[in-house]
Amino acid sequence: MERNEQLHEEAEETLDRINNKTGRNMPQAIATGAALVILIVACLLLSVDLFVLLVVVFMILALWELRVDFATVGLHIPVFMLWLCASFTLIATYYSPYHLITMSLSIIVSIILVAIAASAKISVGNRLSLAVAGKLSNTDASARLESSFNHEGGEQHHSRLSHVAVSVLTVLYIPLLASCIIISLTFNGHPIAHAIMLVFLPALSDTGGLFAGAWLGKHKLSPRISPKKSVEGLIGSMLFAMAGAFAVFACTYDASKWATRWWVPIVAGILIGAVGTFGDLCASMLKRDIGIKDMGHLLKGHGGVMDRVDSILMSAPFTCALLWVTGL
């Protein structure tokens, strides 16, 4: 009995060390990750159209999180207009016969409409105020103290140009990058393989970086922006993404493709590992600048939707371009 209690305590101490080193609740993170994998795979197996709809839903949730995050420092983005523009852009890009042209025109129109809506700065109801209050109540005082927006004069006010600039940045960050995921479904007749590469490989890369950093991480990659990122974690990210790319290629393409494009999984792994880590660092820098720990709390063990999709969005254009250029 005493032996079992001792083993239980040692297991809890080990888990606490891993949680502290990774900055996540690992059991929750694994359970949430498994649920997301099942949901995405189910959508892909049932219908690619369902997967497109799932991407739209995730981007809508991500836009709401960004609205709350920016509102904590007094910056306004027109979330309703962004929802409309993002939904139209992603759906029109997929169903239009002219995918790239439709995406480009939709993004241009979205920038114009969102900029106009941001300059108007219209708010309806008190849901945003309640969400901001909840966000601030869950934010560490030290994080707020390090924020670039830390000030002593109470609520901070910004010019209309600041609201417009942040809103346009949001269009480029979410609808534009998410459109690259949709574009990848439309060429060369391998939508499921492309979706798996664009969505699961960055997630696999994150997992590799997480475990490599937790067990082997000694050399900090960027201690000021993200203290838990390490060089060993970056290498683990690349290797895991590379292994995943080889697995997808082995299940998708025949010997003739392998003979001339065996190097593509290697390039894909390096690209996804490096760019995905850069995306994580960009999100960490944004959170540090605003003074928050997580973008949201929708996904247990992962923070918010944006905390989960930042590396996916950042690596999407590079992976999509690699698949298109190599004819895969």
Disulfide bonds with the S-S distance in Angstrom:
none
